[in-house]
């Protein structure tokens, strides 16, 4: 029975989650795109790889990953001995969906002279078919270490790959995937918002299409955007990524104003990730109570996927990479 159909009336969910966290020896992870009530009770809040690595370094026996499925898979890849649960197994990702493992394997076979750099937003099976996993923070550092004559496949995000092709000058064969959240921003509405708030810097994630990035003062990872707005002297910011990151911004800098970049009609919620929204306190409680749904990755896939993740960490000095986000010149 799941949280949608089970009657949980009268249960103090926060208290029960805390009780189960202790009983299960569990660590609760929340991605920046989770709802504020989930972020506020998590042990760690952050980007996906950083969260998985922090969980791996704990003595927790259970990892409750409030994010999407590929993130929980990474936690399992790094911590195979731990039980990894996801509050809602339907919490997927449009980038993962855009790159089925069988199609990616055929694509790789058709281009045997290409090195496959694959964005972490993909399934464990696609990671297993990849040479090097990259994050939005590590891709530029990794590209700088690959010989210029080496042909490259970049998957699954064509916008992220295009951004790095432009900023590094590398030609890459791009898989035609995209993030439904970052594609939802409207250039016309963004320009209207900029006119209403002259001088407000625009901070954008590189998963955004180029027509949004062209208007950005800063382009970087989710963590990079957070650091940028907190360290900037500006008082008002327009944020072009999933708007739940604004919760962390407001907590850290309550004196500043943060405005989410608009969608097509100027005020729709189309830039909120529908997959992230599937996780709720009710589902987190039931997942901790029942230790279901669990993430499973077969050992052959896990070992191959971890190899591509390890390659990234080796090429970035054991880090997910220095944030390549920077003010646009």
N, C-alpha and C positions, 0 to 999 in steps of 0.2 A: 504494500500500500504506500502511495506517495503523499507528499505534503499537500497536493492539490485536492485529494479526496478524503484524507484523514482529518477528523475533527480534532483540532488542537486547542479548542476553546478552554480558557482557564489555566493554560500552562504558561508559566513565566519562562519564555524562550531563552532570554539572556542568562537567567540563573541556571537553567537546565543545560545550556550549551557550556557554561563554565564548569558545571559539575561533570559533564561527560568528557570535557577536555582533560580534566584531572584524572578521571577514572580510566580513560583510554590511553593516557599518556600521549595526547595528541597535540600537534601544532596546527594552528589555523592560519592559512595564508590567504590574503586578499589582494587581487590585482587592483591597480589604480582605477579601473573602470567598473569596479563593483559599487553597489549602492552604499551610501554613507554609513548606514547602520551595520553593514557587514565590515566595512573598513575599520570602524571604531572598536569592534570586538576582536579583530584579528591580532595574532601575535606579531605578524610581519605584514606590511603593506608595501607593494613595489611592482617592478616589472617582472615578467614571467621567469626568466632564467635566474635572476638574482634571488627570487623567492625560493626556487627549487634548490639552489645551492645553500641558502641559509637553512632550509629544512634538513638537508642532508647533513649539515654540521651539528644538528641537535641530536639528543638521545631519544627523541620522540619515536614511538612505535607506529603512530598513525599520522598521516599527513592529510588534512582536510583542505583541499585546494578550491577556494572560491575564485574561479576564473572560468576558462573554457577547456575543452577536452585535451587539446594538444599541450596545454600548459601542465595539466595533471600527468600526461604521459611523460613529459620531461622529468617531472618529479620522480616518477617510477623508474625511469631510465637511470637516474642518478642515485636512487635509493631503492634498489630492488628488494631489499630485505624488509622494507617498511610497507605497511598497508596504506594505499593511497585511495582516498575517496573524493568524489566529485558530487556536490549536492544534486545536480541534475545532469544526467548523461546526455541529454539533448543539447547541452550547452556546447555547441560546436563553433565553427568559424568559417566565414565565407571564403577566406584564403585557403584553408584546409580543404573545403569542399571543391574549390576550383582546380585542385591538383590531385586527382585520384592516383594512387600508387601504381596501378597497372599502366595507366597512360603515361605517367612520368617515366617509368622503366622503359617503355617503348620509345619515348622521346630521347632518352639518354642513349639507347642502343642505336638510334638513327644518327647520333652525333658523337661517335666514340672518341673523337679528338678533343672534345670539350670537357673542361673541369666544371663540375656542378657545385655552384655556390647556392645554397638553399636557405632562405629566410626561416627562422625558427618557427614561424606561424605555419606549420604543416604537420602532417601526421607522423607518428613514429616510423611507419613504413616508408614514407617518402624520405625521411632523414636517413634511413638505412640504405637508400639508393643514392645518397648524396656523398660528395667528397668532403665538403666543409660546410658546416652550419654557420650562419651569420645572424647577428642582431642588427638593429638599426644603429647601435652604438659601435659595433665592431667591424662593419662591412668595409669601411674605407681603409682601416688599418690592415685588414686582410688583403684587400685588393692591391695595396701598395707593395705587398710581398710576393705577388704572383708575377712571373715574367710577362713582359708586354706581348710576347708572341704566343702566349698561351690563350687559346680560345676558351670562352667562359659561357656557361649557361647560368642565368640568374632566375630563380623561381621562388615562390609562385607569384610574387607581387610585381606587376609590370610598372606601377608607379614608383615604388621604392627602387626597383632596378634602374628605371629611367633616371631617377634623381642621382644615383651613384654614377651612372654612365656620364651624366652631364658634369658632375662635380669632380670626377676623377679623370675624365677623358678616355675611359675604357669602353671599347665596343663590347656589348654583351648580347647574347641571344636570350630574349626575355620570354618567360612563360606568361600567358595572358590571364593572370589572376588579378584580383583586386579586393580591397576591403570595402564592404558596403557602407561602413560608418564614414570612412574618410572620403568616399566618393559622393557622399550626400551633401557636402558643403556647396553653397551657391556662390559663384564669383560675383554675380550682380548684387546679391544681398550682402556679401562681405564688403563690397565697395561702398554700399549705403552705410554700413555700420562704421567703416573707417571715416566716412564723411561726418558722421554724428559724433565721433570721438577722435578728432584730429590729434595726432601725436601719440595715440595709443599704439604701442607695438603689437604686431601680429606674430604669435608664436605658433608654428605649424609642425605637425608630424610629417615625415617624408613619405608616408603612405598616401598623402593627399595628391590629387592630380596636379600637374604642373601649373594649371591656371590658378590654383590656390597658392601654391608655393611661390609663384611670381610676385605675390603681394605680401609675402612674409618678411618680417625683419629678422626672424630666427627660425631655423629649421633644425629639428633634433628629435631624439627619442623622447618617450614619455617622461623619463627621469630628467633628461636634458631640458625639456620644456619647464618642468617644475623648478629646477635649479636656476634657469634663466630668469623666470619671473620673480623669484625670491631675491636674486642678486642684483636685479636691475633697479635703477633709480626711478624708473617710471612708476606712476601710481595706478594706471589703468591699462589693462591688457585685453586683447582679443585672442582667444585660445581656440585653435583649429585642430582639435582632437576630441576623442570621446569626453563629454563634459563632466563625468564623475571625477576626473582628476582635479577639478576645481575645488572639491571638498578639501583635499590636502593643501591646496594653495590658500584657501580661506582660513584654515586652521593655523598655518604657519605665518601668514601675513594678513591678519584681519583688517588692517588699515588700508589695504589695497583693494582695487576693484577688478574683478575678472569676469569677462563676458564671453560666453561660448559663441563660436562662429556659427552663423545661421545656415539653415537648410533652405530648400527651394522657396518656401513661402515666407521666410524671414523669422518664423517662430515655431516651426514644427519640431517634434522630438525625433526626427528621422536620423539625427546624428548620435542617438543613443544606441549602444550595441544591444540588439534584441537577444543575443545569445547570453551575454553577461547578465542580462536582466532575469534570466531563468533561475538564477541562484537566489534563494531567499533565506531568511532566518529559519522559517519552518522546515525547509528542505535540508538546511545545514544541521538542524537539530536531529532530524530523522536519520540523516546519513551517519552522524556520530553515534546515535543510539543503535542502529542496525549494522553499522559498518558496510553499508551499501548505498549507492552503487560503487563498486570498486573498479579501479583501473588495472587492467592486465595487459602486459606487453610480453609476447613470447620471447624466450631467451635469445634466439638467433637474431631477431629483429632488434632487441634491446642492445646487444653487443655491437651490431653494425651501426645503429643510430648513435650510440655513445662514442664510437670511434670518430664520427663526423663532428660531434660536439667537442670531443677532446682536441681535435685538430684546431678548432677555433680557439680554445683556451690556450693551447700551445703557442699559437701565432699572436696572441694578445697578452702574453706574459701571465697567464693564469686568471686574467680578468675577462669579463664579457666584452671588454674593449673600452678605451677612453671614449667618452661621448664625442662623436664627430659633429654634433649640432654646433652651430656657430652663427654669429650675426652675419646676415647676408651682406656682402660687400657690393 
